[in-house]
Amino acid sequence: MSHYALRGQIIAYCNSLRALLDDFPTIRDTFFMVGQRQEKKGLRNSNEGLKNDPRSFQPRPRRLLSADGKVFLNLWFIPHPSEVLVMFKTLPEKVAFRALKLTLQLIAPLHDIVAYLFSFAKLGNCPAWFEFPLSPNPLRGDWGGTEGIGSELQELQKMIDSLQSPQDPTLVSQVLLLQREVMFLQFDAAVRYLIRRTFLAAGNASAYRSVTDGMYHGLPSLSNSPVKSIFASQLSLPQPLDPQSLQAFVLFPWRAFLEDGGLFPVTSSSPDTLEYHMQLCLCGLSGPDLKVAHGELAGMQLLKEDVLLSNYPVITEGLPEQQATPDKNTQPDLSRVPGLRSQFQSSPKASKLLGGPCDAVMSLALLRSFLVLWKQLEVLKEHWGRLKLQVQDINSPSLHKQFSELYGTDILYPSMKAIARRMGKEDEFEEILITSQSILPPKGASEIEIKTQQLQKLLENLEIHMIQEVLRKVNREITLVVSEKSKEQHTLPTDLWKHQVMEENFSIIRPQIVENFVQRLLENYQDDGLEVTFRKDHLEACLLSLGCDVMARERSNFESYSMCYEHILEHVRQKLCQKEKELDIIRRGQSPPEDKAGQVAELSHNMIMEITALRARLTDLEEENLNLKKQIRKEVQEEYEALVRALFVTCLHIKEKLDENQLNLIQKVCELIGEVRTEGIDNMKSLKKKWGSARPDEEMKENPAKQEQLQALEQDNCSLAALVRKLRSLGHWRLVVQQAHFRGQLSRAEKEAVQTKKEGLNIKLMAEREVVLFRQQLLALRQALARAHADNVKMCRRQENQAQLLQELEHRVTQEALHRQQLGLMKASSMEKLLKDVEQKEQHLQLLTEDAKRASKLGQLQQKKIQRELRQVRSRLARERSVKLDAFQWVEELQSQLIDAEQSSTQRNSPGGLISQAHYSLSSASTSSRHTQQHLLKTQLMGSKITRIQRPKTVPIKHKRTDHIFLPNVADTVQLPAFQVQTAPSRTPFRPDW
């Protein structure tokens, strides 16, 4: 599996876990830490964040693993998809792959554990949840609720803290995987055996059937049973191999993947379907039945505690350095939880075992082995009960009562007595049995010991039963062979060939064609010791007689089979005529309820078809209505656009007229002002002449000339302003025309798109209808073909039976005498043939051994060549990767130098500019000297083998682009050496178990 596949699975599980926690915001805010986009990690989010500081409170690091992927930090941190995409990118390939694999092994079981806890808390509202899925309070307190989920998550964290090395990610992933398997096995055993057995013992057959029906659909998805792909029918795995074994993955990787890759492999599937399958097992139960199921699930938790307590010395014997008594502070505080209300509230003793001196891994492994042992016992018990009662399934209270009595007397009592004898309490066990009249286990016996003893007793009984069946079959076969040999008639051994289903007893005459041919052939021959010679005409005559005998036998078979077919067809015709008469009589009378049921079914089918057609028509009409609304809106918009354009044109015309009127008005006002001014000047002149003014009249002479120039300039300005307004109006007009043209084109394109979409939808609907019709026709043809095939098989069987009955008498009379005469000759000839065949097989075997040796040598040579090429390719890839990493480092340092140079250039004007400039010069000098030393060292190491390796375009650039900055070409200035980087080999073989 590649890095991309691992990252994709991690992102899928993280998104699913986020979606689960969104339904429980209290749990999310209390226990989990959700990552953010582009979150920056500091020193506190590394290994240093785990150091205890009694002077301050330190939150957990916001990382699942450390930067090198070797230290486990925080289980409750859910990384963001953007963080997953860049996770462990700077590490080497093998180290990054191992870190991603560990991350997936931590996230996947955590997701399943959280989903199981949430789903179990919702099981109490199974009927209400399916009727009202949007209820505001879907959890009930007696099934745990939020408090139960929180206590279970606290127990999980305490279990991880109690490990010998809680920062080892491999050990933590192992604990999480074991915890997930124990949870799933616990629920499976409770639903499959305890709850169903309780309902049967109480006589509640309806609840038993409901749980059984839901179990067959819900429990397989919770187990690790392989789910075969639909594409695995043509590429099946060889029979001895297991799809989940390492040998199958090595020999047939693609076939093993198809056998265990799900129904549709290589497709993204939603991993959070656990709640649906768990509710499917109990969704058909009523309120009282659901309480009974809850009691059995709570009893499973008590049973787990008993197993841990009874096997406490076995768990702790492997930990001699931790034999001290456990601390009381490690017990969980369950004072807030009111009693044992669900499977989440465990007793202090069990928590003491899981969080105390015993190893959590060994405890969980013990629980898993116990649950697997229990499932094996229940499977064998059901098989033994079916054999004893001679039934297909024990699904009624009466059968369950009989089975319980038989099991108690044949299996349970001997097992408990053997345990009591081993413990030295046989007398006490007998006394308890006499006083209580019930079979109870001896005091002090563990659950594992009890179930192991029962399993051993069941295996012994089943082995005895199998041996007896084999002996019966062998004796029956021997009896048939002896009876066939003792027959004096010349018939075929049909009793040995018959299946157990056949009940007819008939005999067929043994054909003597070969015996007759040998007898005729040996009538005229010459024996020379090692050779036997025949005359040509004698051999041709014998072959001719052999051909005649074969044709005569074929003719008799044809006649007998044709007569049998005729009789069978006549019998079938008579039955058909009788049935047709009965049907006519029934049709004339009152129709039976079966016909009414058929009519009702046909009418309901027709109504369903009409309803579906009406729904399709309704959707079509709704789509047409929407399209018409859009079309009407577009037409109105187009009309309004035309009106707006006309209004705009009229506004332009009005504006032009207003501008013209304004210019005319300004001109008239200027003319009036000029006339008034000239009149005033004339009046002033007359007044000056009248009163005798001494000033010269030069200014009065100059003013009219200036006024005339100013008036001319004003007229030019007005004409230019009018021209500018006309140009602006013309530009607006052109813009409006172009917009109208473009709107028309857009509307036409939209109409064409809508039309093509309609045509596409019509074609798609027609194609779907044709597909449905073709499927219906194909189904009808297949059903008809199956019926015809079944009828054909029945007819063939009847024909064979009739033919055997017709040929029985003739075959017995003619073949017995010839068989006795030719028996000796057949034995001699068969021995000679056997000797010849043995010689030929020995020669053939020698040739085959020589060919096999040559093929093995060629295969070894070819394998060596392939291994050598693989080593060369790996070394070349390692060299290329090392060169790329060096190039990336050089580019980063060049960018840092450029950034420092920019900062120094910006800071020169400041008071500390000289200091930053000096610092930049020193840093650039140190980096340049360091790079020159590295370059000289690499060139001395490689010598003349330095090659330039260009970076491929598919490698993503991890640095920002710098605009307006010219970077030097690294490939031209520095020749990067290509040398092989040796990495430490991995100690653990890669096996994709997810």
VEXFIFI-201772 format. One record per residue (C-alpha): residue number from 1; x negated, y, z negated. Coordinates in steps of 0.5 Angstrom, whole numbers, plus 500, padded with zeros to 3 digits. Each point is the difference from the previous one (the first is absolute). Layout:
NUM|X|Y|Z
...
! end
This chain:
1|500|500|500
2|497|507|502
3|500|506|496
4|506|503|503
5|504|494|499
6|498|501|492
7|501|507|500
8|507|499|503
9|502|495|495
10|498|504|494
11|504|506|503
12|506|496|501
13|500|497|493
14|498|507|497
15|506|503|504
16|505|495|497
17|498|501|493
18|501|507|501
19|507|499|502
20|501|495|494
21|498|505|495
22|504|505|503
23|506|497|498
24|497|500|493
25|497|507|498
26|499|498|493
27|496|494|501
28|496|504|506
29|499|506|495
30|498|496|494
31|495|495|503
32|498|501|507
33|496|506|503
34|502|501|508
35|494|503|504
36|501|506|504
37|498|502|507
38|493|502|501
39|499|499|493
40|493|502|497
41|496|495|496
42|495|503|494
43|495|497|495
44|506|498|496
45|503|496|505
46|494|495|500
47|497|495|495
48|498|506|496
49|508|501|498
50|500|494|497
51|495|502|494
52|504|500|494
53|499|507|496
54|503|500|493
55|500|508|500
56|505|501|506
57|506|496|504
58|498|498|507
59|505|498|505
60|498|494|504
61|496|501|507
62|505|501|506
63|496|494|504
64|502|493|500
65|493|498|501
66|493|504|500
67|497|503|506
68|495|494|501
69|506|495|499
70|497|496|495
71|503|503|493
72|508|499|499
73|502|507|497
74|508|501|500
75|505|495|502
76|506|505|499
77|497|505|506
78|504|499|506
79|495|503|506
80|503|505|505
81|500|497|507
82|495|506|502
83|496|497|495
84|500|493|502
85|498|502|507
86|493|503|498
87|499|495|494
88|493|497|500
89|498|503|507
90|493|502|498
91|499|493|497
92|496|494|504
93|505|496|504
94|500|493|496
95|500|504|494
96|506|505|502
97|504|493|502
98|499|497|494
99|502|506|496
100|506|501|505
101|502|493|498
102|500|501|493
103|504|506|500
104|505|496|504
105|500|494|495
106|501|505|495
107|506|504|503
108|504|494|503
109|501|496|493
110|501|507|497
111|506|501|505
112|503|493|499
113|500|501|492
114|503|507|500
115|505|498|505
116|502|493|496
117|500|504|494
118|505|505|503
119|504|495|504
120|501|496|493
121|502|506|497
122|506|501|505
123|502|493|500
124|505|501|494
125|504|505|505
126|500|494|506
127|508|501|501
128|500|507|499
129|494|502|504
130|503|496|506
131|506|504|499
132|498|507|498
133|493|500|503
134|499|508|498
135|502|500|493
136|497|505|496
137|498|495|494
138|498|493|503
139|496|497|494
140|503|497|494
141|497|499|494
142|500|493|498
143|496|498|506
144|494|504|498
145|502|507|503
146|494|506|500
147|498|498|494
148|498|492|502
149|497|503|506
150|495|504|496
151|499|495|495
152|498|495|505
153|495|505|503
154|497|502|494
155|499|492|499
156|497|500|507
157|495|505|498
158|498|497|493
159|499|494|504
160|495|503|504
161|496|504|495
162|499|493|496
163|496|497|506
164|493|499|498
165|498|505|506
166|506|504|501
167|496|504|505
168|499|494|505
169|505|501|506
170|500|493|502
171|502|497|493
172|505|506|499
173|503|497|507
174|500|493|498
175|504|502|494
176|505|504|504
177|501|494|505
178|501|495|494
179|505|505|497
180|504|500|506
181|500|493|502
182|502|498|493
183|506|505|500
184|502|497|507
185|500|493|498
186|503|502|493
187|506|503|504
188|500|494|505
189|500|495|495
190|506|503|496
191|504|501|506
192|499|494|503
193|500|495|494
194|502|503|493
195|506|504|503
196|503|495|504
197|499|495|495
198|504|504|495
199|506|501|505
200|500|493|501
201|500|498|493
202|506|505|498
203|504|497|506
204|500|507|504
205|499|497|507
206|502|507|503
207|494|503|497
208|495|495|502
209|502|500|507
210|500|508|500
211|493|499|497
212|498|495|505
213|502|503|506
214|496|507|498
215|494|496|498
216|499|497|507
217|500|507|503
218|496|504|494
219|495|495|497
220|496|498|506
221|498|508|501
222|497|500|493
223|496|494|501
224|493|499|504
225|503|494|504
226|498|501|508
227|505|504|504
228|499|497|507
229|500|505|506
230|505|500|506
231|494|500|505
232|497|493|496
233|504|495|504
234|495|500|505
235|494|500|496
236|501|496|494
237|495|498|495
238|497|493|500
239|504|496|495
240|495|498|494
241|498|508|500
242|503|505|495
243|502|507|503
244|497|503|493
245|493|496|500
246|494|503|502
247|498|494|504
248|506|501|504
249|498|508|501
250|493|498|502
251|502|495|505
252|507|503|503
253|500|507|498
254|506|502|504
255|504|494|499
256|499|501|493
257|502|507|500
258|506|498|504
259|502|495|495
260|500|505|494
261|501|507|503
262|507|500|499
263|506|500|505
264|497|506|505
265|492|501|498
266|496|506|502
267|506|504|498
268|501|505|495
269|505|498|495
270|502|503|493
271|497|497|494
272|506|502|495
273|505|495|502
274|499|497|493
275|506|503|497
276|505|498|505
277|498|492|500
278|500|500|492
279|507|503|500
280|502|495|506
281|499|494|495
282|505|503|494
283|504|505|504
284|506|495|501
285|501|499|492
286|505|503|496
287|499|504|493
288|500|494|495
289|496|496|505
290|495|505|501
291|499|500|492
292|498|493|500
293|495|501|506
294|497|505|496
295|500|496|494
296|496|495|504
297|495|505|502
298|499|502|493
299|499|493|498
300|494|499|506
301|496|506|496
302|501|496|493
303|498|494|504
304|493|503|502
305|499|503|493
306|500|492|498
307|496|498|505
308|495|505|498
309|500|499|493
310|500|492|501
311|494|501|504
312|496|505|496
313|494|496|498
314|499|498|508
315|500|507|502
316|495|502|495
317|495|494|500
318|496|503|506
319|499|507|496
320|496|498|494
321|497|507|499
322|508|503|499
323|502|495|495
324|502|505|495
325|507|502|498
326|503|505|504
327|501|507|498
328|507|502|498
329|500|507|504
330|500|496|506
331|507|498|499
332|505|504|504
333|505|504|497
334|507|498|501
335|503|503|495
336|504|505|504
337|503|494|504
338|506|497|497
339|499|492|500
340|498|496|505
341|505|503|506
342|496|497|506
343|494|497|502
344|496|506|500
345|500|500|492
346|495|495|498
347|498|498|493
348|494|502|496
349|497|493|500
350|500|500|508
351|497|507|501
352|495|498|494
353|498|494|505
354|500|504|506
355|496|506|497
356|496|497|495
357|494|496|500
358|502|495|505
359|499|501|507
360|506|503|504
361|498|497|506
362|500|493|497
363|506|501|497
364|504|502|506
365|496|494|504
366|503|496|495
367|507|503|501
368|500|499|507
369|498|493|500
370|505|498|495
371|506|503|504
372|497|497|506
373|500|493|496
374|507|502|498
375|502|501|508
376|497|493|502
377|504|497|494
378|506|502|502
379|499|498|507
380|499|493|499
381|505|500|495
382|505|502|505
383|498|495|505
384|500|495|495
385|507|501|498
386|502|500|507
387|497|493|501
388|503|498|493
389|507|502|502
390|500|499|507
391|502|507|502
392|498|506|504
393|500|505|495
394|502|501|493
395|505|505|500
396|506|499|496
397|500|499|492
398|502|493|500
399|494|498|504
400|496|505|496
401|502|496|494
402|499|493|503
403|493|503|502
404|498|502|493
405|502|494|496
406|496|496|505
407|494|504|500
408|501|500|492
409|499|493|500
410|495|498|505
411|495|506|500
412|501|505|494
413|501|495|494
414|494|496|503
415|496|506|501
416|501|503|493
417|499|493|497
418|493|500|503
419|498|507|497
420|503|498|493
421|495|494|501
422|494|504|502
423|502|505|494
424|501|494|495
425|507|503|499
426|504|494|503
427|504|498|493
428|502|507|499
429|502|501|508
430|504|494|499
431|504|502|494
432|501|507|503
433|503|496|506
434|505|496|495
435|502|506|496
436|501|505|506
437|502|496|505
438|496|504|505
439|493|499|503
440|496|506|497
441|492|501|501
442|496|498|494
443|498|506|496
444|493|503|502
445|501|498|507
446|498|505|505
447|504|502|506
448|495|498|505
449|499|493|497
450|507|499|500
451|501|501|508
452|494|497|501
453|502|493|497
454|507|501|504
455|496|501|506
456|496|494|499
457|506|496|499
458|504|502|506
459|494|499|504
460|499|493|498
461|508|499|501
462|499|502|507
463|494|496|501
464|504|494|498
465|506|502|504
466|495|501|506
467|497|493|499
468|506|497|500
469|503|503|506
470|494|498|504
471|500|493|497
472|508|499|502
473|498|503|507
474|494|495|501
475|504|494|498
476|506|502|504
477|495|500|506
478|497|494|498
479|507|496|500
480|502|503|507
481|493|498|503
482|501|493|497
483|507|499|502
484|498|502|507
485|495|495|501
486|504|495|497
487|505|501|506
488|501|494|505
489|503|505|505
490|496|504|505
491|502|507|498
492|497|506|499
493|498|502|493
494|506|506|500
495|500|499|492
496|493|503|499
497|501|506|505
498|507|502|497
499|500|506|496
500|504|500|493
501|506|504|503
502|502|495|505
503|505|495|497
504|501|496|507
505|497|493|500
506|499|497|507
507|495|496|503
508|496|501|507
509|497|495|504
510|493|500|501
511|497|502|507
512|495|494|503
513|498|504|506
514|493|500|498
515|500|493|497
516|503|498|507
517|495|504|504
518|494|496|496
519|503|493|501
520|500|501|507
521|493|503|501
522|497|495|496
523|503|494|504
524|495|501|506
525|493|502|497
526|493|498|500
527|496|501|494
528|493|501|500
529|498|500|493
530|499|508|499
531|505|502|506
532|507|498|503
533|501|500|507
534|507|501|504
535|502|499|507
536|502|506|503
537|507|498|503
538|501|497|493
539|499|506|496
540|504|504|505
541|506|495|499
542|499|501|493
543|500|507|500
544|506|500|505
545|504|496|495
546|498|504|494
547|503|506|504
548|506|496|501
549|501|499|493
550|499|507|498
551|505|503|505
552|505|494|498
553|499|503|492
554|501|507|502
555|507|498|504
556|502|496|494
557|499|506|496
558|503|505|505
559|506|495|500
560|501|500|493
561|499|507|498
562|505|502|506
563|505|496|497
564|498|502|493
565|501|508|502
566|507|498|504
567|503|497|493
568|497|506|496
569|503|505|505
570|507|496|500
571|500|500|493
572|498|507|500
573|506|502|505
574|505|496|496
575|498|504|493
576|500|507|504
577|507|498|503
578|503|498|493
579|497|506|497
580|503|505|506
581|507|496|498
582|499|502|493
583|498|507|501
584|507|501|505
585|504|497|494
586|497|505|495
587|501|506|505
588|507|498|501
589|501|500|492
590|498|504|495
591|493|503|501
592|495|497|494
593|497|505|496
594|493|499|503
595|503|503|507
596|502|506|496
597|493|501|496
598|497|499|507
599|505|506|503
600|499|504|494
601|492|499|501
602|501|502|508
603|504|506|498
604|496|502|495
605|494|500|505
606|504|504|505
607|501|505|495
608|493|500|498
609|498|501|507
610|505|505|501
611|498|504|494
612|493|500|502
613|502|502|507
614|504|506|497
615|494|502|496
616|496|500|506
617|505|504|503
618|501|505|495
619|492|501|499
620|500|501|508
621|506|506|499
622|496|503|494
623|494|500|505
624|504|503|505
625|503|505|496
626|493|503|497
627|498|500|507
628|506|504|502
629|499|505|494
630|493|501|502
631|502|501|508
632|506|505|498
633|495|504|495
634|495|500|506
635|505|503|505
636|502|505|495
637|493|502|499
638|499|501|507
639|506|504|501
640|498|504|494
641|493|501|503
642|503|502|507
643|504|506|496
644|494|502|496
645|496|501|506
646|506|504|504
647|500|504|493
648|493|501|500
649|500|502|508
650|505|505|498
651|496|503|494
652|494|501|505
653|504|504|505
654|503|504|494
655|494|501|497
656|497|502|507
657|506|505|501
658|499|503|493
659|492|501|501
660|502|504|507
661|505|504|496
662|495|501|494
663|495|502|506
664|505|505|503
665|502|503|494
666|493|501|498
667|499|504|506
668|506|504|500
669|498|502|493
670|493|502|502
671|503|504|505
672|504|503|496
673|495|502|495
674|495|502|505
675|506|505|503
676|501|502|493
677|493|501|499
678|499|504|506
679|506|505|498
680|497|501|493
681|493|502|503
682|503|504|505
683|504|503|494
684|493|501|496
685|497|503|506
686|506|505|500
687|499|502|493
688|493|501|500
689|501|505|506
690|505|503|496
691|497|501|494
692|493|501|503
693|495|494|498
694|493|500|500
695|498|493|501
696|498|497|507
697|505|496|504
698|494|494|501
699|503|495|495
700|507|501|503
701|497|499|507
702|497|494|498
703|506|497|496
704|504|498|506
705|494|496|504
706|499|496|494
707|508|499|499
708|500|498|507
709|494|495|499
710|503|497|494
711|507|499|503
712|497|496|506
713|496|496|495
714|507|499|496
715|503|498|507
716|494|495|501
717|501|497|493
718|507|499|501
719|500|497|507
720|494|495|497
721|504|498|494
722|506|498|505
723|496|496|504
724|497|496|494
725|507|499|497
726|502|497|507
727|494|496|500
728|502|497|493
729|507|499|502
730|497|496|506
731|496|496|496
732|506|498|495
733|504|499|506
734|495|495|503
735|499|497|493
736|507|498|500
737|501|498|507
738|494|495|498
739|503|498|494
740|507|498|503
741|496|496|505
742|496|496|495
743|507|499|496
744|503|497|506
745|495|496|502
746|500|497|492
747|507|499|500
748|500|496|507
749|494|496|497
750|504|499|493
751|506|498|505
752|496|495|504
753|497|497|493
754|507|499|497
755|502|497|506
756|494|495|501
757|501|498|492
758|507|499|502
759|498|495|505
760|495|497|496
761|505|499|494
762|505|497|505
763|494|495|503
764|498|498|493
765|508|499|498
766|501|495|506
767|493|497|499
768|502|498|493
769|507|498|502
770|497|495|505
771|495|498|495
772|506|498|495
773|504|497|506
774|494|496|502
775|498|498|493
776|507|497|499
777|500|496|506
778|493|497|498
779|503|498|494
780|506|497|503
781|496|497|505
782|495|497|494
783|506|498|496
784|503|496|506
785|493|497|502
786|500|498|493
787|507|496|500
788|498|497|507
789|493|498|497
790|504|497|494
791|505|496|504
792|495|498|505
793|496|497|494
794|506|496|497
795|502|497|507
796|492|498|500
797|501|497|494
798|506|496|501
799|498|498|507
800|493|497|497
801|505|496|495
802|504|497|505
803|495|498|504
804|496|497|495
805|507|496|498
806|501|498|507
807|493|497|501
808|499|497|493
809|503|493|502
810|496|499|507
811|493|502|497
812|501|495|494
813|501|494|505
814|494|501|505
815|494|503|496
816|499|495|494
817|497|494|504
818|495|504|504
819|498|504|495
820|498|494|496
821|496|497|506
822|496|506|502
823|498|502|493
824|493|496|500
825|499|503|507
826|501|507|497
827|496|499|494
828|494|498|504
829|501|505|506
830|501|506|494
831|493|498|497
832|496|500|506
833|503|507|502
834|499|502|493
835|492|498|500
836|500|504|507
837|503|506|497
838|495|500|494
839|494|500|505
840|503|505|504
841|501|505|494
842|493|498|497
843|497|503|506
844|505|506|500
845|498|501|493
846|493|501|502
847|501|505|506
848|504|504|495
849|495|500|495
850|495|502|505
851|505|506|502
852|501|502|493
853|493|501|498
854|498|504|507
855|506|504|498
856|498|501|493
857|493|502|502
858|503|505|505
859|505|503|495
860|494|501|495
861|496|504|505
862|506|504|502
863|501|502|492
864|493|502|499
865|500|504|506
866|507|503|498
867|497|501|493
868|493|504|503
869|505|504|504
870|504|502|494
871|494|502|496
872|497|504|505
873|507|504|501
874|500|501|492
875|493|503|500
876|502|505|506
877|506|502|496
878|497|501|494
879|494|504|503
880|506|504|504
881|503|502|493
882|494|502|497
883|498|505|505
884|507|503|500
885|500|501|492
886|493|503|501
887|503|505|506
888|506|501|495
889|496|502|494
890|495|505|505
891|507|503|503
892|502|501|493
893|494|504|497
894|499|504|507
895|507|502|498
896|498|502|493
897|494|504|502
898|505|504|505
899|505|501|495
900|494|502|495
901|498|505|505
902|507|503|501
903|500|501|493
904|493|503|499
905|502|505|506
906|506|502|497
907|497|501|493
908|494|504|503
909|504|507|499
910|501|498|493
911|495|501|494
912|499|493|500
913|499|499|507
914|492|500|500
915|501|494|494
916|505|496|505
917|495|501|506
918|494|497|496
919|504|495|497
920|503|498|507
921|493|500|503
922|497|496|495
923|506|495|501
924|499|500|507
925|493|499|500
926|500|494|495
927|506|496|504
928|496|501|507
929|494|498|496
930|503|494|498
931|504|498|506
932|493|501|504
933|497|495|495
934|506|495|501
935|499|501|507
936|493|498|500
937|501|494|495
938|505|497|505
939|496|501|506
940|494|497|497
941|504|494|498
942|503|499|507
943|494|502|504
944|501|499|507
945|507|497|499
946|504|506|499
947|506|501|504
948|505|505|501
949|507|498|498
950|506|504|502
951|506|500|495
952|506|497|503
953|506|504|502
954|505|496|495
955|496|501|494
956|505|506|496
957|496|506|499
958|500|501|492
959|498|508|500
960|503|506|502
961|499|504|506
962|496|506|500
963|502|505|505
964|495|505|503
965|494|496|497
966|495|497|505
967|498|493|496
968|493|497|503
969|501|494|504
970|498|494|495
971|499|495|505
972|495|505|504
973|496|503|494
974|500|493|495
975|499|493|503
976|504|496|495
977|497|493|499
978|504|494|501
979|498|495|494
980|504|494|497
981|503|502|493
982|500|493|496
983|506|500|495
984|501|495|494
985|504|494|503
986|507|499|497
987|500|495|494
988|507|498|501
989|503|498|507
990|505|504|503
991|507|497|500
992|506|504|501
993|505|498|495
994|505|505|501
! end
